[in-house]
Amino acid sequence: MSWQQLLTIARQNEEWDRYWRAQQPRACPNDGTPLTASASEGTLRCPHDGWEYPRDWDPDTMAGM
């Protein structure tokens, strides 16, 4: 494997990281339950434990779920 290939892999990894950080979560990070949308509040909420996006969202630890 050449240095150029390794550089390409590193750049692709950065692109994927930016992509996943920009996405909203699809499931609760605590139990995996799909989040439900609240139209009146404009939030996503877990029906089981009350986890809420964006209030409880931390992209440094939760991005890519």
C-alpha positions in Angstrom: 0.0 0.0 0.0 1.4 3.4 -1.0 1.4 6.6 1.0 -1.0 8.1 -1.5 -3.5 5.3 -0.8 -3.2 5.9 2.9 -3.8 9.6 2.4 -6.9 8.8 0.3 -8.2 6.6 3.1 -7.6 9.3 5.7 -9.5 11.9 3.6 -12.4 9.5 3.0 -12.6 8.9 6.8 -12.8 12.7 7.4 -15.6 13.0 4.8 -17.6 10.2 6.5 -17.0 11.8 9.9 -18.4 15.1 8.7 -21.3 13.4 7.0 -22.4 11.5 10.1 -21.9 14.5 12.4 -24.4 16.4 10.3 -27.1 13.7 10.5 -29.8 13.7 13.1 -30.0 10.5 15.2 -32.4 7.8 14.1 -32.6 5.8 17.3 -32.2 6.4 21.0 -28.5 5.9 22.1 -29.6 4.3 25.4 -31.9 1.5 24.1 -32.0 1.7 20.3 -35.7 2.6 20.1 -36.7 4.6 17.0 -37.2 8.3 18.0 -40.6 9.9 17.5 -41.0 13.4 16.2 -42.8 16.1 18.2 -44.3 18.5 15.6 -45.2 21.1 18.3 -41.7 21.2 19.8 -39.6 20.4 16.8 -37.7 17.7 18.6 -37.1 13.9 18.4 -37.8 12.0 21.6 -37.4 8.4 22.9 -40.8 7.1 24.1 -39.2 4.9 26.8 -36.6 7.0 28.7 -37.2 10.6 27.6 -34.0 11.1 25.7 -34.4 14.1 23.4 -32.7 15.5 20.4 -31.2 18.1 20.3 -31.2 18.6 24.1 -29.2 15.5 24.9 -27.3 15.2 21.7 -23.5 15.2 21.8 -22.0 14.7 18.3 -18.5 13.9 19.7 -19.8 10.7 21.3 -23.0 9.9 19.5 -22.5 10.8 15.8 -23.0 7.9 13.4 -25.8 6.1 15.2 
